Amino acid sequence: MLTVTAQQSRFHNETIEGSALKEIVVKDLSIGIGQKEILNHAQFQLQIGKRYVLVGRNGVGKSSK
């Protein structure tokens, strides 16, 4: 399991073998672009072998860089 928290400012360059990674757990994720808040304290879990989509209206920041 790979767990990332808001307190971490960078990912560590640790090697994780593919068979060891079963899920990604995200807790307390907040993202903003300029003054616009995109996510506020979001939590979710992604499991290997499953497919996920990001859904939202046009212009709300789904693909913003």
Stockholm file with secondary structure:
# STOCKHOLM 1.0

chainA/1-65         MLTVTAQQSRFHNETIEGSALKEIVVKDLSIGIGQKEILNHAQFQLQIGKRYVLVGRNGVGKSSK
#=GR chainA/1-65 SS CEEECTTCCSCCCCCCCTTTCCEEEEEEEEEEETTEEEEEEEEEEEETTCCCCCCCCTTSSTTCC
#=GC SS_cons        CEEECTTCCSCCCCCCCTTTCCEEEEEEEEEEETTEEEEEEEEEEEETTCCCCCCCCTTSSTTCC
//
